Amino acid sequence: MSADAIGKSMPPVVTLDHLAEMNAADEHGHRYETSPEGVLSVMPPADSAHAVIASRLFAWFLLAGWPAEQILQVAGIRIAGQGRDGGRIPDISVWETSPPDGVWLLPAGLLLAIEIVSPGSEAMDEVIKRKEYASVGIEHYWVVSRDAAQTVRLYGLSSAKVYEELARVPLAWLLQTKPEDHLGKHEDHHLGA
């Protein structure tokens, strides 16, 4: 498809319904997201190294006893804005309880969003998504880098609704601990306490 055809097909305002249609129709695995201000982002398909990191984290939560229905991969999160909502799709989201069915989930009950950095997504993951996730009150945000140690930056939400870096650790080290060691006061939610 030519750039001209894409431009003519693009709606004047991209809504969350448009994003859902674009994500469902894409045959190449791209992910479409938008900021509350209406800035459209197109993420390239994840490579196998990205998938391995996501699988390791997913398995880590499962093995720690977290119910599978509370650990979602690539689930849409509604990011409230003034006048319109944006939509982001973290690589993994961990919930206090099973979220309702839906394409763009409200962040209430979303305990942790995890982004795995892909080539070119550093600014999006470290600046833009960090600000947006904090603005809607997601208590924990982790960013996994693609350096040799697969460094994980663990952020916690401050009372000022900004993330503070709590730790910077290699993924291999993190996976030797328990998720509860890093999720503070919510440590027993997944166990039904």
Residue pairs with C-beta under 8 A, 6 or more apart in sequence:
11 18
13 38
13 84
14 34
14 38
14 40
15 84
16 34
16 76
16 78
16 85
16 86
16 87
16 103
16 104
19 32
19 33
19 34
19 76
19 87
19 104
20 76
20 103
20 104
22 32
23 30
23 31
23 32
23 76
23 89
26 32
28 45
29 44
29 45
29 46
30 42
30 43
30 44
30 45
31 42
31 43
31 74
31 89
32 40
32 41
32 42
32 43
33 40
33 41
33 43
33 86
33 87
33 88
33 89
34 40
34 41
34 86
34 87
35 41
35 79
35 81
35 86
35 128
35 132
36 79
36 80
36 81
36 82
36 84
36 85
36 86
36 132
37 81
37 86
38 84
38 86
41 124
43 89
43 118
43 121
44 118
44 120
46 54
46 91
46 116
46 118
47 118
49 146
50 91
50 116
50 118
50 146
53 116
53 144
53 150
53 171
54 73
54 91
54 92
54 116
56 171
56 175
57 92
57 114
57 144
57 175
58 71
58 73
58 92
60 174
60 175
60 179
61 71
61 94
61 179
62 68
62 71
64 178
64 179
64 180
64 190
65 190
65 191
66 94
66 179
66 190
67 98
67 190
69 98
70 94
70 95
70 96
70 97
70 98
70 99
70 190
71 92
71 93
71 94
71 95
72 92
72 93
72 94
72 95
72 99
73 91
73 92
74 89
74 90
74 91
75 89
75 90
75 93
75 99
75 105
76 87
76 88
76 89
76 102
76 103
76 104
76 105
77 87
77 88
77 89
77 90
77 93
77 104
77 105
77 107
77 110
77 113
77 133
77 136
77 138
78 85
78 86
78 87
78 104
78 105
78 106
78 107
78 136
79 85
79 86
79 87
79 88
79 107
79 132
79 133
79 135
79 136
80 135
80 136
85 104
86 132
87 104
88 113
88 129
88 132
88 133
90 113
90 114
90 115
90 129
90 133
91 114
91 115
91 116
92 112
92 113
92 114
93 105
93 110
93 112
93 113
93 114
94 110
94 111
94 112
94 114
94 179
94 183
95 109
95 110
95 111
96 109
96 110
96 111
96 186
96 189
96 190
97 109
97 189
99 105
99 109
99 110
107 133
107 136
107 137
107 138
110 138
111 138
111 139
111 140
111 183
111 186
111 189
112 138
112 139
112 140
112 141
112 142
112 183
113 129
113 133
113 138
113 140
113 141
113 142
114 141
114 142
114 143
114 144
115 121
115 125
115 129
115 141
115 142
115 143
115 144
116 144
116 146
117 125
117 126
117 143
117 144
117 145
117 146
118 146
119 146
125 143
126 143
129 141
130 141
130 143
130 155
130 163
131 162
133 141
133 163
134 141
134 157
134 161
134 162
134 163
135 161
137 157
137 161
138 157
139 156
139 157
139 183
139 184
139 186
140 154
140 155
140 156
140 157
140 182
140 183
140 184
141 155
141 157
141 163
142 152
142 153
142 154
142 155
143 152
143 153
143 155
144 150
144 151
144 152
144 171
145 151
145 152
145 153
149 170
149 171
149 172
150 170
150 171
150 172
151 168
151 169
151 170
151 171
152 167
152 168
152 169
152 170
152 171
152 174
153 165
153 167
153 168
154 165
154 166
154 167
154 168
154 169
154 182
155 163
155 164
155 165
155 166
156 163
156 164
156 166
156 184
157 163
157 164
158 164
166 182
167 182
174 182
179 190
180 187
180 188
